[in-house]
Amino acid sequence: MLYCALAGGVAWALTKLSSAPRGIVVTLLLIPQLGQGALALASALATWTDEPFMAYSSMNLVWYSIFWLVAVPASICAGGLRDGQDHGLSRSNP
């Protein structure tokens, strides 16, 4: 879970330091993380298909699915979009 805290902290810092809209910064942080998560999930899926009835391979598949596809993206979104309005994409009526 330290990785999630680190990813959220980096997202928060980059949205504070960047003049780009928060959504773009968060998206650019999410894309490589989802790619890395897909590789980890593919490896866990390959292990699980070799031995589907082993408890270790099943739990490994569940762990990678939850961690890389839910926890890491959620922490990046929470860190990057933490302080409220998006300062580049907000639409206000005149």
C-alpha positions in Angstrom: 0.0 0.0 0.0 3.0 2.2 0.2 3.1 2.2 -3.6 -0.5 3.6 -3.6 0.5 6.4 -1.2 3.5 7.2 -3.3 1.5 7.3 -6.5 -1.2 9.5 -4.9 1.5 11.8 -3.5 3.2 12.2 -6.9 -0.2 12.9 -8.5 -1.0 15.5 -5.9 2.4 17.2 -6.3 2.3 17.2 -10.1 -1.2 18.7 -10.2 0.0 21.5 -7.8 3.2 22.2 -9.8 1.7 21.9 -13.3 -0.2 24.6 -15.1 -1.9 21.9 -17.2 -5.5 20.8 -16.3 -5.6 18.3 -13.5 -7.5 15.8 -15.7 -4.7 15.7 -18.2 -2.0 15.2 -15.5 -4.0 12.4 -13.9 -4.6 10.7 -17.2 -0.9 10.8 -18.1 -0.1 9.2 -14.8 -2.9 6.6 -15.1 -2.0 5.3 -18.6 1.5 3.8 -17.7 0.1 2.5 -14.4 -2.7 0.6 -16.2 -0.2 -0.7 -18.7 2.1 -2.0 -16.0 -0.9 -3.4 -14.2 -2.0 -5.2 -17.3 1.4 -6.9 -17.6 1.2 -8.0 -14.0 -2.3 -9.2 -14.4 -1.3 -11.1 -17.5 1.5 -12.8 -15.6 -0.9 -13.7 -12.7 -3.5 -15.0 -15.2 -0.8 -17.2 -16.9 0.1 -18.6 -13.5 -3.5 -19.2 -12.6 -4.3 -21.0 -15.9 -1.4 -23.4 -15.3 -2.7 -24.3 -11.9 -6.3 -23.1 -11.4 -7.0 -25.1 -8.3 -4.0 -23.9 -6.3 -5.0 -21.4 -3.6 -1.8 -19.3 -4.2 -2.4 -18.7 -7.9 -6.0 -17.8 -7.3 -5.2 -15.4 -4.5 -2.4 -14.0 -6.6 -4.8 -13.3 -9.5 -7.3 -11.6 -7.1 -4.5 -9.5 -5.4 -3.1 -8.2 -8.7 -6.6 -7.5 -10.0 -7.5 -5.4 -7.0 -4.2 -3.7 -6.5 -3.3 -2.8 -10.1 -6.7 -2.1 -11.5 -8.5 -0.6 -8.5 -6.2 0.6 -5.7 -3.4 2.3 -7.7 -5.8 4.1 -10.2 -8.0 5.2 -7.3 -5.1 6.6 -5.3 -3.8 8.5 -8.4 -7.3 10.0 -8.9 -7.7 10.8 -5.3 -4.3 12.5 -5.1 -4.6 14.3 -8.3 -8.2 15.5 -8.0 -8.0 16.1 -4.3 -8.3 19.8 -3.9 -11.4 20.6 -5.8 -12.1 22.2 -9.1 -10.0 21.5 -12.2 -8.4 24.9 -13.0 -8.1 24.2 -16.7 -11.4 22.6 -17.7 -13.9 24.4 -15.6 -16.8 25.9 -17.5 -18.6 28.8 -16.0 -21.5 30.8 -17.5 -20.8 34.5 -17.9 
